[in-house]
Amino acid sequence: MIKSMTGFGRAEYSDGKRNIIVEIKSVNHRYFDISIKMPRRYGFAEDKVKNAVKDRIRRGKVDVSIMVENITENDVNIKLNTMVAKQYYDNLMELRENFDVSGDITLQFLSTLPDVMKAIPDVEDEDEITKAILIPVAEAAANLEEMRAIEGEKLAEDLIAKGAHVKEILDQIAERAPQVAANYTEKLRARITELLGSSVQVPEDRILVEAAIFADKCAIDEEITRLNSHLVQLKDIITKSTQPDGKKLDFLVQEMNREANTIGSKANDITITGHMLDIKSEIEKIREQVQNIE
């Protein structure tokens, strides 16, 4: 089962001390690239969050947002920095004496100066908080994976339909290919007669040799066989594989495009060329869709 790389998952959790909201979104990317935004005070949980998401997602650019709202009052301690307060006080007293200015240095004023008092987060049990954060992370990642799977089903249907269309056109090319050498032989006879007149007899074996050389140059049987094989592989990967196969599909589409280009360059037939333009158009659409697959 293939999965899209695009999706969104959200989850909320409360352990009685804090409310945690997790949102995860992912878009296309060649590799696995994860970015996590969470309060700095919980940075110790970042690696485990990353691993929890990676268990669900193998490829894509993933943005994880974690919001924590504390609902109790015992998670912060107010710390007084007496040394900083004393330096403020001494300097202010010196200013007053040096510049002969008046004014009281009050407790209220001192307490509002930077770094005199600080709210220090009280994180007592990192393991407990990490476990609490991982619960909504796992749920959000599961929701994201479900959305990616649903989108993957739509991609699978579209890719199978496009592969079938390529197969139909390729069958028409295979049916047309044997006629190319025969048409060339008839045109060659007509051209010789036009140039030399009907009174001159050109040995038939010479015409057949030229026709054989032409047929060898424009033979596309092997390319048709390989492209048919690639189409079978495309369908098998989409319908039977249980692993993320976006990279494998990407390589396969490159090979399909290579065979299509070779057929187009060797065929030397306007009808086949027209068919190949249609096939290349479909392969390009397949390539664009494969870019969305994990």
URNORTA-V287242 format. One record per backbone hydrogen bond with DSSP energy under -1.0 kcal/mol. NH is the residue of the N-H (numbers start at 1). CO is the residue of the C=O. If there is no record, write none. Layout:
BEGIN
nh=NH co=CO
nh=NH co=CO
END
This chain:
BEGIN
nh=4 co=148
nh=5 co=292
nh=7 co=26
nh=9 co=24
nh=11 co=22
nh=13 co=20
nh=15 co=18
nh=19 co=69
nh=20 co=13
nh=21 co=67
nh=22 co=11
nh=23 co=65
nh=24 co=9
nh=25 co=63
nh=26 co=7
nh=27 co=61
nh=33 co=60
nh=35 co=62
nh=37 co=64
nh=42 co=39
nh=43 co=40
nh=45 co=42
nh=46 co=43
nh=49 co=45
nh=50 co=46
nh=51 co=47
nh=52 co=48
nh=53 co=49
nh=54 co=50
nh=55 co=51
nh=56 co=53
nh=57 co=53
nh=60 co=31
nh=61 co=27
nh=62 co=33
nh=63 co=25
nh=64 co=35
nh=65 co=23
nh=66 co=37
nh=67 co=21
nh=69 co=19
nh=71 co=17
nh=77 co=120
nh=79 co=118
nh=81 co=116
nh=85 co=81
nh=86 co=82
nh=87 co=83
nh=88 co=84
nh=89 co=85
nh=90 co=86
nh=91 co=87
nh=92 co=88
nh=93 co=89
nh=94 co=90
nh=95 co=91
nh=96 co=92
nh=97 co=93
nh=98 co=94
nh=99 co=95
nh=101 co=96
nh=110 co=106
nh=111 co=107
nh=113 co=110
nh=116 co=113
nh=118 co=79
nh=120 co=77
nh=122 co=75
nh=123 co=121
nh=129 co=125
nh=130 co=126
nh=131 co=127
nh=132 co=128
nh=133 co=129
nh=134 co=130
nh=135 co=131
nh=137 co=133
nh=138 co=134
nh=139 co=135
nh=140 co=136
nh=141 co=137
nh=142 co=138
nh=143 co=139
nh=144 co=140
nh=145 co=141
nh=146 co=142
nh=147 co=143
nh=148 co=144
nh=149 co=145
nh=150 co=146
nh=151 co=147
nh=152 co=148
nh=153 co=149
nh=154 co=150
nh=155 co=151
nh=156 co=152
nh=157 co=153
nh=158 co=154
nh=159 co=155
nh=160 co=156
nh=161 co=157
nh=162 co=158
nh=163 co=159
nh=164 co=160
nh=165 co=161
nh=166 co=162
nh=167 co=163
nh=168 co=164
nh=169 co=165
nh=170 co=166
nh=171 co=167
nh=172 co=168
nh=173 co=169
nh=174 co=170
nh=175 co=171
nh=176 co=172
nh=177 co=173
nh=179 co=176
nh=180 co=177
nh=183 co=179
nh=184 co=180
nh=185 co=181
nh=186 co=182
nh=187 co=183
nh=188 co=184
nh=189 co=185
nh=190 co=186
nh=191 co=187
nh=192 co=188
nh=193 co=189
nh=194 co=190
nh=195 co=191
nh=196 co=192
nh=197 co=193
nh=207 co=203
nh=208 co=204
nh=209 co=205
nh=210 co=206
nh=211 co=207
nh=212 co=208
nh=213 co=209
nh=214 co=210
nh=215 co=211
nh=216 co=212
nh=217 co=213
nh=218 co=214
nh=224 co=220
nh=225 co=221
nh=226 co=222
nh=227 co=223
nh=228 co=224
nh=229 co=225
nh=230 co=226
nh=231 co=227
nh=232 co=228
nh=233 co=229
nh=234 co=230
nh=235 co=231
nh=236 co=232
nh=237 co=233
nh=238 co=234
nh=239 co=235
nh=240 co=236
nh=249 co=245
nh=250 co=246
nh=251 co=247
nh=252 co=248
nh=253 co=249
nh=254 co=250
nh=255 co=251
nh=256 co=252
nh=257 co=253
nh=258 co=254
nh=259 co=255
nh=260 co=256
nh=261 co=257
nh=262 co=258
nh=263 co=259
nh=264 co=260
nh=265 co=261
nh=266 co=262
nh=267 co=263
nh=273 co=269
nh=274 co=270
nh=275 co=271
nh=276 co=272
nh=277 co=273
nh=278 co=274
nh=279 co=275
nh=280 co=276
nh=281 co=277
nh=282 co=278
nh=283 co=279
nh=284 co=280
nh=285 co=281
nh=286 co=282
nh=287 co=283
nh=288 co=284
nh=289 co=285
nh=290 co=286
nh=291 co=287
nh=292 co=289
nh=293 co=290
nh=294 co=3
END
